[in-house]
Amino acid sequence: MKTIETILSYCFSEEQREALYVCWIINGCGGEWSFSFDDFLEKNIEVLDIFLHEKKTELLCDLRRICEEHDVDFFFQKWFLKSNLIMAIKVFKLLHWIPISKRFAISTILFILLSKKWKVFYKK
């Protein structure tokens, strides 16, 4: 079993995922509000220790799936800070091959950025 399969909370079919995109419930890691997490990941992912370049596409796909679940939690207002914390924990678990101190730092920074940047969009 792949690591991402043990981390994800939802089991969306491709049709369900597509419908969520069409309804703007999810946008993956998109840049709807002038910041694109997708672009940021593409440009900065190689800074991770022990990065396996041949697994870049797979890692980006797994991170997008985590973003999708965060979007669903966010849309259905599963408590703002809780949905951000859940995403940070999922990223922490996904990056199991990075030393724990760096995983903690990455997840903490992610949680802080999500909580600061997207609070304005919550409950809209």
Secondary structure in CASP SS format (residue, H / E / C, confidence):
PFRMAT SS
TARGET T0000
AUTHOR 0000-0000-0000
METHOD secondary structure of the structure
MODEL  1
M C 1.00
K C 1.00
T H 1.00
I H 1.00
E H 1.00
T H 1.00
I H 1.00
L C 1.00
S C 1.00
Y C 1.00
C C 1.00
F C 1.00
S C 1.00
E H 1.00
E H 1.00
Q H 1.00
R H 1.00
E H 1.00
A H 1.00
L H 1.00
Y H 1.00
V H 1.00
C C 1.00
W C 1.00
I C 1.00
I C 1.00
N C 1.00
G C 1.00
C C 1.00
G C 1.00
G C 1.00
E C 1.00
W C 1.00
S C 1.00
F C 1.00
S C 1.00
F H 1.00
D H 1.00
D H 1.00
F H 1.00
L H 1.00
E H 1.00
K H 1.00
N H 1.00
I H 1.00
E H 1.00
V H 1.00
L C 1.00
D C 1.00
I C 1.00
F C 1.00
L C 1.00
H H 1.00
E H 1.00
K H 1.00
K H 1.00
T H 1.00
E H 1.00
L H 1.00
L H 1.00
C H 1.00
D H 1.00
L H 1.00
R H 1.00
R H 1.00
I H 1.00
C H 1.00
E H 1.00
E H 1.00
H H 1.00
D H 1.00
V H 1.00
D H 1.00
F H 1.00
F H 1.00
F C 1.00
Q C 1.00
K C 1.00
W C 1.00
F H 1.00
L H 1.00
K H 1.00
S H 1.00
N H 1.00
L H 1.00
I H 1.00
M H 1.00
A H 1.00
I H 1.00
K H 1.00
V H 1.00
F H 1.00
K H 1.00
L H 1.00
L C 1.00
H C 1.00
W C 1.00
I C 1.00
P C 1.00
I H 1.00
S H 1.00
K H 1.00
R H 1.00
F H 1.00
A H 1.00
I H 1.00
S H 1.00
T H 1.00
I H 1.00
L H 1.00
F H 1.00
I H 1.00
L H 1.00
L H 1.00
S H 1.00
K H 1.00
K H 1.00
W C 1.00
K H 1.00
V H 1.00
F H 1.00
Y C 1.00
K C 1.00
K C 1.00
END
